[in-house]
Amino acid sequence: MHCLMVEGGRSLTGQVEISGSKNASLPLMAAALLAQGKSRLCAVPQLTDVQTLSHVLQALGAGVERRGNELHVDASCLTSTQTPAHYMRKMRASVWVLGPLLVRCGHAQTVLPGGCDLGSRPLDLHLQGFESMGVCIDESGDNITLRVPTRGLQGAKISLRVPSVGATMNLMMAACGAHGPTCIDNAASEPEVVHLAHCLRQMGATIGGEGTRSIHIEGPSVFKPFHMDMIPDRIEAATFMAAAAITKGDMRIAHCPAKHLEATTHVLQQMGCEITQDDAHQMIHVKGPQRLQPVDVCTAVYPGFATDVQPLVMACAAVAEGVSTIQETLYNNRLAPLATQLRRMGAHIEVQGDKAVVHGQAQLQGDDVKGSNLRASAALVLAGLAAQGVTCLSPLNHLDRGYNDFEKKLAALGAQVKRKVHQTDTQQPRAGLNPATTELI
């Protein structure tokens, strides 16, 4: 097993460029199944989630080819409507192929998807929406079979119980192939939803209202392949903003979607960071204070404070001067696992239900820590950057799902990080990192 060795105590300075968005790339890869032909996605990050969904598309008969930062998806001829269980259980976003398969083939078979363990995230919103459009659904254990009746998908008025990003996107793609109008109320308004709407419109869909709580679609559409550039990854950008904050750094973040980061910017400014933005050059400049200030935050759907940024702020709060409170309203298993690992590093965090009280400490200590999910892993890297000594994070499969060249980008900013084979003998003295080579010594 590999781990990431992080030697703390260095301020991160310089410039970093943000990669294309993972959460924008994945739904567009699924949308490519709607059209017979070759679609081209540009600025697609090199991530294991992208690789996993590529395998799913290939199992359905699509051709997937990476050329540098471009991904070419040829959905000219689909040969299967059964998604492979092995890959589906790796990643929740794999469920996005269902909407396109129902439009294109009228049938889909799948299993309950996997991904980060953040608590209960059922598929009921997806399935209820499909049923509203006339889909017949048969559930047997983890296996789900969906069939479109002979008359085809029918437009419907769908009101989501919560503004789920995944359900909004899946139902958008299905509705583009349905007969008549569809209205999705209480829809998610995240930038990635807007980006998908732009893609579907380029493919020939009639769609409006994206970015609001009510999306209107008039079908059915005649789909053609698309060519789209991915928007920058706002969560990666938030991660580097938090890295500058927690290390007392001075960082310029390029290819950064400032308008998508207003809630994150507000929170970090409350914690004492100086943040300026250069919209003309799509750049944010973040300077961290000598000591972060405490903050009270509560996660909310976009444009509120993002649940994916909450773990990063918890790491920052762990070294702030005072008591912070963090309330997680979206996922019921996000606070405790990260708090447990940060405590290993000397953090003082109390978790009660959906709220964490963080008593900031002057100094964290490096230790062996376990990342339970993607953003918790990133948060532990940030904590390691601020800690005294060396932190060893494992496993790295979560981190690799969402960050493109993470350690290389950190190293270019002055961090001492290195991916190594995990040392299992905890009785051995902890190694340092050679500043010249970032190799273990």
PyMOL commands that set and color helices and strands:
alter all, ss='L'
color gray80, all
select helices_A, chain A and resi 22-34+48-59+85-88+92-105+124-132+165-175+191-203+234-246+258-260+262-270+279-281+310-317+335-344+374-386+397-402+406-412
alter helices_A, ss='H'
color red, helices_A
select strands_A, chain A and resi 2-7+13-17+38-42+63-67+70-74+107-111+136-140+143-147+157-159+180-185+206-208+214-219+227-229+250-254+274-278+283-287+296-298+323-327+348-352+355-359+368-370+390-394+416-421
alter strands_A, ss='S'
color yellow, strands_A
deselect
rebuild
show_as cartoon
